[in-house]
Amino acid sequence: MFVPTPDQIDMEYHFMDAFDNYEREITARWIVQLCQEKGDWMPFTKPEIDKYHLSKTGKPFYFNGIVAPEYGIEERGHLFHIGMKFVARLPIQARAVCDGVGL
């Protein structure tokens, strides 16, 4: 099964209708950007994403309801884990799809 890396997510456009509302879609973008910096779909802490978001915007980070089974983000202990349901909702670059299937 092809699983795209964070760098293979298409960040050019808004994640329209991917997470059921605008606020969660913006939240998802920030999570992807953090994972792009980390280089993988690594678990992260609330202080970690707060620090990242604050450094880029000067504003606090809000999850906006994205931590839920249907969106593929799960909190275990103090870590937020990214699951396949999250990744499957994201727009993948066409090049990544072709590479993933050997084209």
VOLO-182273 format. One record per residue: residue in one letter; residue number from 1; x, y negated, z of N, C-alpha, C, CB in turn. Coordinates in nm, 2 decimals. Glycine has a CB too. Layout:
! residues N
<pt r="A" k="NUM" n_x="X" n_y="Y" n_z="Z" ca_x="X" ca_y="Y" ca_z="Z" c_x="X" c_y="Y" c_z="Z" cb_x="X" cb_y="Y" cb_z="Z"/>
...
This chain:
! residues 103
<pt r="M" k="1" n_x="0.08" n_y="0.12" n_z="0.00" ca_x="0.00" ca_y="0.00" ca_z="0.00" c_x="0.09" c_y="-0.12" c_z="0.00" cb_x="-0.09" cb_y="0.00" cb_z="0.12"/>
<pt r="F" k="2" n_x="0.06" n_y="-0.22" n_z="-0.09" ca_x="0.13" ca_y="-0.34" ca_z="-0.10" c_x="0.09" c_y="-0.44" c_z="0.01" cb_x="0.11" cb_y="-0.41" cb_z="-0.24"/>
<pt r="V" k="3" n_x="0.18" n_y="-0.48" n_z="0.09" ca_x="0.16" ca_y="-0.58" ca_z="0.20" c_x="0.25" c_y="-0.70" c_z="0.17" cb_x="0.18" cb_y="-0.53" cb_z="0.34"/>
<pt r="P" k="4" n_x="0.19" n_y="-0.82" n_z="0.13" ca_x="0.27" ca_y="-0.93" ca_z="0.10" c_x="0.34" c_y="-0.99" c_z="0.22" cb_x="0.19" cb_y="-1.04" cb_z="0.04"/>
<pt r="T" k="5" n_x="0.46" n_y="-1.04" n_z="0.20" ca_x="0.53" ca_y="-1.11" ca_z="0.31" c_x="0.47" c_y="-1.25" c_z="0.32" cb_x="0.69" cb_y="-1.11" cb_z="0.28"/>
<pt r="P" k="6" n_x="0.50" n_y="-1.32" n_z="0.43" ca_x="0.45" ca_y="-1.46" ca_z="0.44" c_x="0.50" c_y="-1.55" c_z="0.32" cb_x="0.50" cb_y="-1.52" cb_z="0.57"/>
<pt r="D" k="7" n_x="0.62" n_y="-1.53" n_z="0.27" ca_x="0.66" ca_y="-1.61" ca_z="0.16" c_x="0.59" c_y="-1.59" c_z="0.03" cb_x="0.81" cb_y="-1.59" cb_z="0.14"/>
<pt r="Q" k="8" n_x="0.52" n_y="-1.48" n_z="0.02" ca_x="0.44" ca_y="-1.45" ca_z="-0.10" c_x="0.30" c_y="-1.50" c_z="-0.09" cb_x="0.44" cb_y="-1.30" cb_z="-0.12"/>
<pt r="I" k="9" n_x="0.26" n_y="-1.57" n_z="0.01" ca_x="0.13" ca_y="-1.63" ca_z="0.02" c_x="0.13" c_y="-1.76" c_z="-0.05" cb_x="0.09" cb_y="-1.66" cb_z="0.17"/>
<pt r="D" k="10" n_x="0.03" n_y="-1.78" n_z="-0.13" ca_x="0.01" ca_y="-1.91" ca_z="-0.22" c_x="-0.03" c_y="-2.02" c_z="-0.13" cb_x="-0.08" cb_y="-1.88" cb_z="-0.34"/>
<pt r="M" k="11" n_x="0.05" n_y="-2.11" n_z="-0.10" ca_x="0.02" ca_y="-2.23" ca_z="-0.01" c_x="-0.01" c_y="-2.35" c_z="-0.09" cb_x="0.14" cb_y="-2.26" cb_z="0.08"/>
<pt r="E" k="12" n_x="-0.02" n_y="-2.34" n_z="-0.22" ca_x="-0.05" ca_y="-2.46" ca_z="-0.30" c_x="-0.19" c_y="-2.52" c_z="-0.28" cb_x="-0.03" cb_y="-2.42" cb_z="-0.45"/>
<pt r="Y" k="13" n_x="-0.29" n_y="-2.43" n_z="-0.26" ca_x="-0.42" ca_y="-2.48" ca_z="-0.24" c_x="-0.48" c_y="-2.44" c_z="-0.11" cb_x="-0.51" cb_y="-2.42" cb_z="-0.35"/>
<pt r="H" k="14" n_x="-0.59" n_y="-2.51" n_z="-0.07" ca_x="-0.66" ca_y="-2.47" ca_z="0.05" c_x="-0.71" c_y="-2.33" c_z="0.05" cb_x="-0.78" cb_y="-2.57" cb_z="0.07"/>
<pt r="F" k="15" n_x="-0.72" n_y="-2.26" n_z="0.16" ca_x="-0.77" ca_y="-2.12" ca_z="0.17" c_x="-0.92" c_y="-2.12" c_z="0.16" cb_x="-0.71" cb_y="-2.05" cb_z="0.30"/>
<pt r="M" k="16" n_x="-0.98" n_y="-2.17" n_z="0.06" ca_x="-1.12" ca_y="-2.19" ca_z="0.04" c_x="-1.20" c_y="-2.06" c_z="0.07" cb_x="-1.15" cb_y="-2.24" cb_z="-0.10"/>
<pt r="D" k="17" n_x="-1.29" n_y="-2.07" n_z="0.17" ca_x="-1.38" ca_y="-1.96" ca_z="0.20" c_x="-1.31" c_y="-1.84" c_z="0.25" cb_x="-1.47" cb_y="-1.93" cb_z="0.08"/>
<pt r="A" k="18" n_x="-1.19" n_y="-1.84" n_z="0.29" ca_x="-1.12" ca_y="-1.72" ca_z="0.33" c_x="-1.15" c_y="-1.69" c_z="0.48" cb_x="-0.97" cb_y="-1.74" cb_z="0.32"/>
<pt r="F" k="19" n_x="-1.18" n_y="-1.79" n_z="0.56" ca_x="-1.20" ca_y="-1.77" ca_z="0.70" c_x="-1.33" c_y="-1.83" c_z="0.75" cb_x="-1.09" cb_y="-1.82" cb_z="0.78"/>
<pt r="D" k="20" n_x="-1.42" n_y="-1.85" n_z="0.66" ca_x="-1.56" ca_y="-1.89" ca_z="0.69" c_x="-1.59" c_y="-2.03" c_z="0.72" cb_x="-1.61" cb_y="-1.80" cb_z="0.80"/>
<pt r="N" k="21" n_x="-1.48" n_y="-2.11" n_z="0.76" ca_x="-1.50" ca_y="-2.25" ca_z="0.77" c_x="-1.37" c_y="-2.32" c_z="0.76" cb_x="-1.56" cb_y="-2.28" cb_z="0.91"/>
<pt r="Y" k="22" n_x="-1.38" n_y="-2.45" n_z="0.73" ca_x="-1.26" ca_y="-2.53" ca_z="0.70" c_x="-1.16" c_y="-2.53" c_z="0.82" cb_x="-1.30" cb_y="-2.68" cb_z="0.67"/>
<pt r="E" k="23" n_x="-1.21" n_y="-2.54" n_z="0.94" ca_x="-1.12" ca_y="-2.55" ca_z="1.05" c_x="-1.03" c_y="-2.42" c_z="1.07" cb_x="-1.19" cb_y="-2.58" cb_z="1.18"/>
<pt r="R" k="24" n_x="-1.10" n_y="-2.31" n_z="1.06" ca_x="-1.02" ca_y="-2.18" ca_z="1.07" c_x="-0.92" c_y="-2.17" c_z="0.95" cb_x="-1.12" cb_y="-2.06" cb_z="1.07"/>
<pt r="E" k="25" n_x="-0.96" n_y="-2.22" n_z="0.83" ca_x="-0.87" ca_y="-2.21" ca_z="0.71" c_x="-0.75" c_y="-2.29" c_z="0.73" cb_x="-0.95" cb_y="-2.25" cb_z="0.59"/>
<pt r="I" k="26" n_x="-0.76" n_y="-2.41" n_z="0.79" ca_x="-0.65" ca_y="-2.49" ca_z="0.83" c_x="-0.56" c_y="-2.42" c_z="0.93" cb_x="-0.69" cb_y="-2.64" cb_z="0.88"/>
<pt r="T" k="27" n_x="-0.63" n_y="-2.37" n_z="1.03" ca_x="-0.55" ca_y="-2.29" ca_z="1.14" c_x="-0.47" c_y="-2.18" c_z="1.07" cb_x="-0.65" cb_y="-2.24" cb_z="1.24"/>
<pt r="A" k="28" n_x="-0.54" n_y="-2.10" n_z="0.98" ca_x="-0.47" ca_y="-1.99" ca_z="0.91" c_x="-0.34" c_y="-2.04" c_z="0.84" cb_x="-0.56" cb_y="-1.92" cb_z="0.82"/>
<pt r="R" k="29" n_x="-0.35" n_y="-2.16" n_z="0.78" ca_x="-0.23" ca_y="-2.22" ca_z="0.71" c_x="-0.12" c_y="-2.24" c_z="0.80" cb_x="-0.27" cb_y="-2.35" cb_z="0.64"/>
<pt r="W" k="30" n_x="-0.15" n_y="-2.29" n_z="0.92" ca_x="-0.04" ca_y="-2.32" ca_z="1.02" c_x="0.02" c_y="-2.18" c_z="1.07" cb_x="-0.10" cb_y="-2.39" cb_z="1.14"/>
<pt r="I" k="31" n_x="-0.06" n_y="-2.08" n_z="1.08" ca_x="-0.01" ca_y="-1.95" ca_z="1.12" c_x="0.08" c_y="-1.90" c_z="1.01" cb_x="-0.12" cb_y="-1.85" cb_z="1.16"/>
<pt r="V" k="32" n_x="0.04" n_y="-1.91" n_z="0.89" ca_x="0.12" ca_y="-1.86" ca_z="0.78" c_x="0.25" c_y="-1.94" c_z="0.77" cb_x="0.04" cb_y="-1.87" cb_z="0.64"/>
<pt r="Q" k="33" n_x="0.24" n_y="-2.07" n_z="0.79" ca_x="0.37" ca_y="-2.15" ca_z="0.78" c_x="0.46" c_y="-2.11" c_z="0.89" cb_x="0.33" cb_y="-2.30" cb_z="0.79"/>
<pt r="L" k="34" n_x="0.41" n_y="-2.09" n_z="1.01" ca_x="0.50" ca_y="-2.04" ca_z="1.12" c_x="0.56" c_y="-1.91" c_z="1.08" cb_x="0.42" cb_y="-2.03" cb_z="1.25"/>
<pt r="C" k="35" n_x="0.49" n_y="-1.82" n_z="1.03" ca_x="0.54" ca_y="-1.69" ca_z="0.99" c_x="0.64" c_y="-1.70" c_z="0.88" cb_x="0.43" cb_y="-1.59" cb_z="0.95"/>
<pt r="Q" k="36" n_x="0.62" n_y="-1.79" n_z="0.79" ca_x="0.72" ca_y="-1.82" ca_z="0.68" c_x="0.85" c_y="-1.86" c_z="0.74" cb_x="0.66" cb_y="-1.92" cb_z="0.58"/>
<pt r="E" k="37" n_x="0.84" n_y="-1.95" n_z="0.84" ca_x="0.97" ca_y="-1.99" ca_z="0.90" c_x="1.04" c_y="-1.87" c_z="0.98" cb_x="0.94" cb_y="-2.10" cb_z="1.00"/>
<pt r="K" k="38" n_x="0.96" n_y="-1.78" n_z="1.04" ca_x="1.01" ca_y="-1.67" ca_z="1.11" c_x="1.05" c_y="-1.56" c_z="1.01" cb_x="0.90" cb_y="-1.61" cb_z="1.21"/>
<pt r="G" k="39" n_x="1.00" n_y="-1.56" n_z="0.89" ca_x="1.04" ca_y="-1.46" ca_z="0.79" c_x="0.96" c_y="-1.33" c_z="0.79" cb_x="1.18" cb_y="-1.43" cb_z="0.81"/>
<pt r="D" k="40" n_x="0.86" n_y="-1.32" n_z="0.87" ca_x="0.78" ca_y="-1.20" ca_z="0.87" c_x="0.65" c_y="-1.23" c_z="0.95" cb_x="0.86" cb_y="-1.08" cb_z="0.94"/>
<pt r="W" k="41" n_x="0.56" n_y="-1.13" n_z="0.95" ca_x="0.43" ca_y="-1.14" ca_z="1.02" c_x="0.46" c_y="-1.10" c_z="1.17" cb_x="0.32" cb_y="-1.05" cb_z="0.96"/>
<pt r="M" k="42" n_x="0.54" n_y="-1.18" n_z="1.24" ca_x="0.58" ca_y="-1.15" ca_z="1.37" c_x="0.47" c_y="-1.20" c_z="1.47" cb_x="0.71" cb_y="-1.21" cb_z="1.40"/>
<pt r="P" k="43" n_x="0.45" n_y="-1.13" n_z="1.58" ca_x="0.37" ca_y="-1.19" ca_z="1.69" c_x="0.43" c_y="-1.32" c_z="1.74" cb_x="0.35" cb_y="-1.09" cb_z="1.81"/>
<pt r="F" k="44" n_x="0.34" n_y="-1.41" n_z="1.79" ca_x="0.38" ca_y="-1.54" ca_z="1.84" c_x="0.31" c_y="-1.57" c_z="1.96" cb_x="0.36" cb_y="-1.65" cb_z="1.73"/>
<pt r="T" k="45" n_x="0.36" n_y="-1.67" n_z="2.04" ca_x="0.30" ca_y="-1.71" ca_z="2.16" c_x="0.23" c_y="-1.84" c_z="2.14" cb_x="0.40" cb_y="-1.72" cb_z="2.28"/>
<pt r="K" k="46" n_x="0.14" n_y="-1.88" n_z="2.23" ca_x="0.07" ca_y="-2.01" ca_z="2.22" c_x="0.17" c_y="-2.12" c_z="2.23" cb_x="-0.04" cb_y="-2.02" cb_z="2.33"/>
<pt r="P" k="47" n_x="0.26" n_y="-2.12" n_z="2.33" ca_x="0.36" ca_y="-2.22" ca_z="2.33" c_x="0.45" c_y="-2.24" c_z="2.21" cb_x="0.45" cb_y="-2.20" cb_z="2.45"/>
<pt r="E" k="48" n_x="0.48" n_y="-2.12" n_z="2.14" ca_x="0.56" ca_y="-2.12" ca_z="2.02" c_x="0.48" c_y="-2.20" c_z="1.91" cb_x="0.59" cb_y="-1.98" cb_z="1.98"/>
<pt r="I" k="49" n_x="0.35" n_y="-2.16" n_z="1.88" ca_x="0.28" ca_y="-2.23" ca_z="1.78" c_x="0.25" c_y="-2.37" c_z="1.81" cb_x="0.15" cb_y="-2.15" cb_z="1.74"/>
<pt r="D" k="50" n_x="0.23" n_y="-2.40" n_z="1.94" ca_x="0.21" ca_y="-2.54" ca_z="1.99" c_x="0.33" c_y="-2.62" c_z="1.95" cb_x="0.18" cb_y="-2.54" cb_z="2.14"/>
<pt r="K" k="51" n_x="0.45" n_y="-2.57" n_z="1.99" ca_x="0.57" ca_y="-2.65" ca_z="1.96" c_x="0.59" c_y="-2.67" c_z="1.81" cb_x="0.69" cb_y="-2.57" cb_z="2.02"/>
<pt r="Y" k="52" n_x="0.57" n_y="-2.57" n_z="1.73" ca_x="0.58" ca_y="-2.58" ca_z="1.58" c_x="0.48" c_y="-2.68" c_z="1.53" cb_x="0.55" cb_y="-2.44" cb_z="1.52"/>
<pt r="H" k="53" n_x="0.36" n_y="-2.67" n_z="1.57" ca_x="0.25" ca_y="-2.76" ca_z="1.52" c_x="0.28" c_y="-2.91" c_z="1.56" cb_x="0.11" cb_y="-2.72" cb_z="1.56"/>
<pt r="L" k="54" n_x="0.32" n_y="-2.92" n_z="1.69" ca_x="0.35" ca_y="-3.06" ca_z="1.74" c_x="0.46" c_y="-3.12" c_z="1.67" cb_x="0.38" cb_y="-3.05" cb_z="1.89"/>
<pt r="S" k="55" n_x="0.56" n_y="-3.04" n_z="1.63" ca_x="0.68" ca_y="-3.09" ca_z="1.56" c_x="0.65" c_y="-3.14" c_z="1.42" cb_x="0.79" cb_y="-2.99" cb_z="1.55"/>
<pt r="K" k="56" n_x="0.54" n_y="-3.08" n_z="1.36" ca_x="0.51" ca_y="-3.12" ca_z="1.23" c_x="0.40" c_y="-3.23" c_z="1.22" cb_x="0.46" cb_y="-3.00" cb_z="1.15"/>
<pt r="T" k="57" n_x="0.31" n_y="-3.23" n_z="1.32" ca_x="0.20" ca_y="-3.32" ca_z="1.32" c_x="0.19" c_y="-3.42" c_z="1.43" cb_x="0.07" cb_y="-3.24" cb_z="1.31"/>
<pt r="G" k="58" n_x="0.26" n_y="-3.39" n_z="1.54" ca_x="0.24" ca_y="-3.48" ca_z="1.66" c_x="0.11" c_y="-3.45" c_z="1.73" cb_x="0.25" cb_y="-3.62" cb_z="1.62"/>
<pt r="K" k="59" n_x="0.04" n_y="-3.35" n_z="1.69" ca_x="-0.09" ca_y="-3.32" ca_z="1.75" c_x="-0.09" c_y="-3.18" c_z="1.81" cb_x="-0.21" cb_y="-3.34" cb_z="1.65"/>
<pt r="P" k="60" n_x="-0.18" n_y="-3.15" n_z="1.91" ca_x="-0.19" ca_y="-3.01" ca_z="1.96" c_x="-0.25" c_y="-2.92" c_z="1.86" cb_x="-0.27" cb_y="-3.01" cb_z="2.09"/>
<pt r="F" k="61" n_x="-0.22" n_y="-2.79" n_z="1.88" ca_x="-0.27" ca_y="-2.68" ca_z="1.79" c_x="-0.40" c_y="-2.62" c_z="1.85" cb_x="-0.16" cb_y="-2.57" cb_z="1.77"/>
<pt r="Y" k="62" n_x="-0.50" n_y="-2.60" n_z="1.77" ca_x="-0.62" ca_y="-2.53" ca_z="1.81" c_x="-0.64" c_y="-2.41" c_z="1.73" cb_x="-0.74" cb_y="-2.63" cb_z="1.80"/>
<pt r="F" k="63" n_x="-0.68" n_y="-2.30" n_z="1.79" ca_x="-0.71" ca_y="-2.17" ca_z="1.72" c_x="-0.84" c_y="-2.18" c_z="1.64" cb_x="-0.71" cb_y="-2.06" cb_z="1.81"/>
<pt r="N" k="64" n_x="-0.94" n_y="-2.26" n_z="1.68" ca_x="-1.06" ca_y="-2.28" ca_z="1.61" c_x="-1.14" c_y="-2.15" c_z="1.58" cb_x="-1.04" cb_y="-2.35" cb_z="1.48"/>
<pt r="G" k="65" n_x="-1.13" n_y="-2.06" n_z="1.67" ca_x="-1.21" ca_y="-1.93" ca_z="1.66" c_x="-1.14" c_y="-1.82" c_z="1.57" cb_x="-1.34" cb_y="-1.96" cb_z="1.61"/>
<pt r="I" k="66" n_x="-1.02" n_y="-1.84" n_z="1.53" ca_x="-0.96" ca_y="-1.75" ca_z="1.44" c_x="-0.91" c_y="-1.62" c_z="1.52" cb_x="-0.84" cb_y="-1.81" cb_z="1.36"/>
<pt r="V" k="67" n_x="-0.89" n_y="-1.63" n_z="1.65" ca_x="-0.85" ca_y="-1.51" ca_z="1.72" c_x="-0.97" c_y="-1.43" c_z="1.75" cb_x="-0.78" cb_y="-1.56" cb_z="1.86"/>
<pt r="A" k="68" n_x="-1.00" n_y="-1.34" n_z="1.65" ca_x="-1.11" ca_y="-1.25" ca_z="1.66" c_x="-1.09" c_y="-1.13" c_z="1.57" cb_x="-1.24" cb_y="-1.33" cb_z="1.61"/>
<pt r="P" k="69" n_x="-1.15" n_y="-1.01" n_z="1.60" ca_x="-1.12" ca_y="-0.90" ca_z="1.52" c_x="-1.15" c_y="-0.91" c_z="1.37" cb_x="-1.20" cb_y="-0.78" cb_z="1.57"/>
<pt r="E" k="70" n_x="-1.26" n_y="-0.99" n_z="1.34" ca_x="-1.30" ca_y="-1.00" ca_z="1.20" c_x="-1.20" c_y="-1.09" c_z="1.12" cb_x="-1.44" cb_y="-1.07" cb_z="1.19"/>
<pt r="Y" k="71" n_x="-1.12" n_y="-1.17" n_z="1.19" ca_x="-1.02" ca_y="-1.25" ca_z="1.12" c_x="-0.88" c_y="-1.19" c_z="1.13" cb_x="-1.02" cb_y="-1.39" cb_z="1.17"/>
<pt r="G" k="72" n_x="-0.86" n_y="-1.08" n_z="1.20" ca_x="-0.73" ca_y="-1.01" ca_z="1.20" c_x="-0.63" c_y="-1.07" c_z="1.29" cb_x="-0.68" cb_y="-1.00" cb_z="1.07"/>
<pt r="I" k="73" n_x="-0.67" n_y="-1.15" n_z="1.38" ca_x="-0.57" ca_y="-1.21" ca_z="1.48" c_x="-0.62" c_y="-1.16" c_z="1.62" cb_x="-0.56" cb_y="-1.37" cb_z="1.48"/>
<pt r="E" k="74" n_x="-0.52" n_y="-1.09" n_z="1.69" ca_x="-0.56" ca_y="-1.03" ca_z="1.82" c_x="-0.46" c_y="-1.08" c_z="1.92" cb_x="-0.56" cb_y="-0.88" cb_z="1.81"/>
<pt r="E" k="75" n_x="-0.51" n_y="-1.12" n_z="2.04" ca_x="-0.43" ca_y="-1.15" ca_z="2.15" c_x="-0.41" c_y="-1.03" c_z="2.24" cb_x="-0.49" cb_y="-1.27" cb_z="2.23"/>
<pt r="R" k="76" n_x="-0.28" n_y="-1.00" n_z="2.26" ca_x="-0.25" ca_y="-0.89" ca_z="2.36" c_x="-0.14" c_y="-0.95" c_z="2.45" cb_x="-0.19" cb_y="-0.76" cb_z="2.28"/>
<pt r="G" k="77" n_x="-0.18" n_y="-0.95" n_z="2.58" ca_x="-0.09" ca_y="-1.02" ca_z="2.68" c_x="-0.08" c_y="-1.16" c_z="2.64" cb_x="0.05" cb_y="-0.95" cb_z="2.67"/>
<pt r="H" k="78" n_x="0.04" n_y="-1.21" n_z="2.62" ca_x="0.06" ca_y="-1.35" ca_z="2.58" c_x="0.10" c_y="-1.36" c_z="2.44" cb_x="0.17" cb_y="-1.42" cb_z="2.67"/>
<pt r="L" k="79" n_x="0.09" n_y="-1.26" n_z="2.36" ca_x="0.13" ca_y="-1.26" ca_z="2.22" c_x="0.00" c_y="-1.25" c_z="2.13" cb_x="0.22" cb_y="-1.14" cb_z="2.19"/>
<pt r="F" k="80" n_x="0.01" n_y="-1.32" n_z="2.02" ca_x="-0.09" ca_y="-1.32" ca_z="1.92" c_x="-0.03" c_y="-1.24" c_z="1.80" cb_x="-0.13" cb_y="-1.46" cb_z="1.87"/>
<pt r="H" k="81" n_x="-0.11" n_y="-1.13" n_z="1.77" ca_x="-0.06" ca_y="-1.04" ca_z="1.66" c_x="-0.14" c_y="-1.06" c_z="1.54" cb_x="-0.08" cb_y="-0.89" cb_z="1.71"/>
<pt r="I" k="82" n_x="-0.08" n_y="-1.05" n_z="1.42" ca_x="-0.14" ca_y="-1.07" ca_z="1.29" c_x="-0.16" c_y="-0.93" c_z="1.23" cb_x="-0.05" cb_y="-1.16" cb_z="1.20"/>
<pt r="G" k="83" n_x="-0.29" n_y="-0.90" n_z="1.20" ca_x="-0.32" ca_y="-0.77" ca_z="1.14" c_x="-0.35" c_y="-0.78" c_z="0.99" cb_x="-0.44" cb_y="-0.72" cb_z="1.21"/>
<pt r="M" k="84" n_x="-0.38" n_y="-0.67" n_z="0.93" ca_x="-0.40" ca_y="-0.66" ca_z="0.79" c_x="-0.53" c_y="-0.74" c_z="0.75" cb_x="-0.41" cb_y="-0.52" cb_z="0.74"/>
<pt r="K" k="85" n_x="-0.63" n_y="-0.75" n_z="0.84" ca_x="-0.75" ca_y="-0.82" ca_z="0.80" c_x="-0.72" c_y="-0.97" c_z="0.78" cb_x="-0.85" cb_y="-0.81" cb_z="0.91"/>
<pt r="F" k="86" n_x="-0.62" n_y="-1.02" n_z="0.85" ca_x="-0.58" ca_y="-1.16" ca_z="0.83" c_x="-0.51" c_y="-1.17" c_z="0.70" cb_x="-0.49" cb_y="-1.21" cb_z="0.95"/>
<pt r="V" k="87" n_x="-0.41" n_y="-1.09" n_z="0.68" ca_x="-0.33" ca_y="-1.10" ca_z="0.55" c_x="-0.41" c_y="-1.07" c_z="0.43" cb_x="-0.21" cb_y="-0.99" cb_z="0.56"/>
<pt r="A" k="88" n_x="-0.51" n_y="-0.98" n_z="0.44" ca_x="-0.60" ca_y="-0.95" ca_z="0.32" c_x="-0.68" c_y="-1.07" c_z="0.28" cb_x="-0.68" cb_y="-0.83" cb_z="0.35"/>
<pt r="R" k="89" n_x="-0.71" n_y="-1.16" n_z="0.37" ca_x="-0.79" ca_y="-1.28" ca_z="0.34" c_x="-0.71" c_y="-1.39" c_z="0.27" cb_x="-0.85" cb_y="-1.33" cb_z="0.46"/>
<pt r="L" k="90" n_x="-0.58" n_y="-1.38" n_z="0.26" ca_x="-0.50" ca_y="-1.49" ca_z="0.21" c_x="-0.47" c_y="-1.48" c_z="0.06" cb_x="-0.36" cb_y="-1.48" cb_z="0.28"/>
<pt r="P" k="91" n_x="-0.46" n_y="-1.59" n_z="0.00" ca_x="-0.43" ca_y="-1.59" ca_z="-0.15" c_x="-0.28" c_y="-1.56" c_z="-0.17" cb_x="-0.46" cb_y="-1.73" cb_z="-0.21"/>
<pt r="I" k="92" n_x="-0.26" n_y="-1.46" n_z="-0.25" ca_x="-0.13" ca_y="-1.41" ca_z="-0.28" c_x="-0.08" c_y="-1.46" c_z="-0.41" cb_x="-0.12" cb_y="-1.25" cb_z="-0.28"/>
<pt r="Q" k="93" n_x="0.04" n_y="-1.50" n_z="-0.42" ca_x="0.10" ca_y="-1.55" ca_z="-0.55" c_x="0.09" c_y="-1.44" c_z="-0.65" cb_x="0.25" cb_y="-1.60" cb_z="-0.53"/>
<pt r="A" k="94" n_x="0.06" n_y="-1.48" n_z="-0.77" ca_x="0.05" ca_y="-1.38" ca_z="-0.88" c_x="0.18" c_y="-1.30" c_z="-0.90" cb_x="0.01" cb_y="-1.44" cb_z="-1.01"/>
<pt r="R" k="95" n_x="0.29" n_y="-1.37" n_z="-0.89" ca_x="0.42" ca_y="-1.30" ca_z="-0.90" c_x="0.44" c_y="-1.19" c_z="-0.80" cb_x="0.53" cb_y="-1.41" cb_z="-0.89"/>
<pt r="A" k="96" n_x="0.39" n_y="-1.22" n_z="-0.68" ca_x="0.41" ca_y="-1.12" ca_z="-0.57" c_x="0.32" c_y="-1.00" c_z="-0.60" cb_x="0.36" cb_y="-1.18" cb_z="-0.44"/>
<pt r="V" k="97" n_x="0.20" n_y="-1.01" n_z="-0.66" ca_x="0.12" ca_y="-0.90" ca_z="-0.69" c_x="0.19" c_y="-0.82" c_z="-0.80" cb_x="-0.02" cb_y="-0.95" cb_z="-0.74"/>
<pt r="C" k="98" n_x="0.24" n_y="-0.88" n_z="-0.90" ca_x="0.31" ca_y="-0.81" ca_z="-1.01" c_x="0.43" c_y="-0.73" c_z="-0.95" cb_x="0.35" cb_y="-0.90" cb_z="-1.12"/>
<pt r="D" k="99" n_x="0.51" n_y="-0.80" n_z="-0.87" ca_x="0.62" ca_y="-0.73" ca_z="-0.81" c_x="0.58" c_y="-0.61" c_z="-0.72" cb_x="0.70" cb_y="-0.83" cb_z="-0.72"/>
<pt r="G" k="100" n_x="0.47" n_y="-0.63" n_z="-0.65" ca_x="0.42" ca_y="-0.53" ca_z="-0.56" c_x="0.37" c_y="-0.40" c_z="-0.63" cb_x="0.31" cb_y="-0.58" cb_z="-0.47"/>
<pt r="V" k="101" n_x="0.33" n_y="-0.41" n_z="-0.75" ca_x="0.28" ca_y="-0.30" ca_z="-0.82" c_x="0.38" c_y="-0.25" c_z="-0.93" cb_x="0.15" cb_y="-0.32" cb_z="-0.88"/>
<pt r="G" k="102" n_x="0.50" n_y="-0.31" n_z="-0.93" ca_x="0.60" ca_y="-0.27" ca_z="-1.02" c_x="0.59" c_y="-0.32" c_z="-1.16" cb_x="0.60" cb_y="-0.12" cb_z="-1.03"/>
<pt r="L" k="103" n_x="0.52" n_y="-0.43" n_z="-1.18" ca_x="0.51" ca_y="-0.49" ca_z="-1.32" c_x="0.62" c_y="-0.58" c_z="-1.35" cb_x="0.38" cb_y="-0.56" cb_z="-1.33"/>
